[in-house]
Amino acid sequence: MDDHIGLGMRRIILKAMILKIIGEKPTYGYEIIKEVERRTNGRWTPSPGSIYPALDSLESKGWIKSEESERRKLYTITPKGKAALERLKAKWLEQVQEITRFFEAVIEEDDS
């Protein structure tokens, strides 16, 4: 992902993407990496060093749970995680709308 996006923002985006992916079907960590890469058209391939700490963080919040299976962990979203994802989506939509209003105001001022 672009270097100009701060590390904190990348972590937030990654956690939301993980919740979205796991919410669609139970998934292994490596599959999450490949799915993020696919959904970003190859622009971002998160490393295991970013995926697994994010998964641990989400699990500690109770937003996802894991089950050991053949030396791998299968991750599933919890009801608490589904609710968190909905809150994140609503918050981001609100922020996108605010940014859009800001740029519209800037553009309108330039047209004068």
C-alpha positions in Angstrom: 0.0 0.0 0.0 1.2 3.5 -0.7 3.8 4.8 1.7 1.9 8.1 2.2 -0.8 6.3 4.1 0.3 6.2 7.7 1.0 3.0 9.6 -1.9 3.5 11.9 -4.3 4.0 9.0 -3.0 0.8 7.3 -3.6 -1.1 10.5 -7.2 0.1 10.8 -7.9 -0.6 7.1 -6.3 -4.1 7.5 -8.4 -5.0 10.5 -11.6 -3.9 8.7 -10.6 -5.9 5.6 -9.9 -8.9 7.8 -13.4 -8.6 9.5 -15.0 -8.3 6.1 -13.2 -11.3 4.6 -13.7 -13.5 7.6 -17.4 -12.3 7.8 -17.9 -13.8 4.3 -16.5 -17.2 5.2 -14.2 -18.8 7.8 -10.7 -18.2 6.6 -7.0 -19.1 7.3 -4.4 -16.4 7.7 -2.6 -17.1 4.5 -5.9 -17.0 2.6 -6.5 -13.5 4.1 -3.2 -12.3 2.8 -4.0 -13.5 -0.7 -7.6 -12.1 -0.6 -6.4 -8.6 0.5 -3.9 -8.8 -2.4 -6.7 -9.8 -4.8 -9.2 -7.1 -3.6 -6.5 -4.4 -3.9 -5.6 -5.5 -7.4 -2.1 -6.4 -6.3 -1.4 -3.0 -4.8 -1.1 -4.4 -1.3 0.1 -7.7 -0.1 0.2 -7.6 3.7 3.0 -9.5 5.3 2.5 -12.3 7.9 4.1 -9.9 10.3 1.1 -7.5 10.0 -1.7 -10.1 9.4 -1.1 -12.3 12.4 -0.8 -9.5 15.0 -4.0 -8.0 13.6 -5.7 -11.3 13.9 -4.5 -11.7 17.5 -5.8 -8.2 18.3 -9.2 -8.9 16.8 -9.4 -12.2 18.7 -8.5 -10.5 22.0 -11.3 -8.0 21.4 -13.7 -10.9 20.9 -14.4 -9.9 17.3 -13.1 -13.1 15.8 -12.3 -16.6 17.1 -9.9 -19.2 15.9 -9.9 -23.0 15.8 -6.8 -25.1 15.4 -7.0 -27.3 12.3 -4.0 -29.3 11.0 -1.4 -26.9 12.5 -3.3 -23.9 11.1 -5.9 -21.6 12.6 -9.3 -21.2 11.0 -10.7 -17.8 11.8 -14.4 -16.9 12.0 -16.2 -13.7 12.9 -18.3 -13.4 16.0 -21.5 -11.5 16.5 -19.5 -8.8 18.3 -17.2 -8.6 15.3 -20.1 -8.3 12.9 -21.4 -5.4 15.0 -17.9 -3.8 15.1 -17.6 -4.0 11.3 -21.0 -2.3 10.8 -19.9 0.5 13.1 -16.7 0.9 11.2 -18.5 1.0 7.9 -20.9 3.6 9.2 -18.1 5.7 10.6 -16.1 5.6 7.4 -19.1 6.4 5.2 -19.6 9.5 7.4 -16.0 10.5 7.0 -16.0 10.0 3.3 -19.1 12.2 3.0 -17.4 14.9 5.2 -14.3 14.8 3.0 -16.5 15.0 -0.1 -18.2 18.1 1.3 -14.9 19.6 2.0 -13.5 19.1 -1.5 -16.8 20.3 -3.0 -16.5 23.5 -1.0 -12.9 24.0 -2.2 -13.9 23.4 -5.8 -16.8 25.8 -5.6 -14.5 28.5 -4.2 -12.1 28.0 -7.0 -14.8 28.3 -9.7 -15.7 31.8 -8.5 
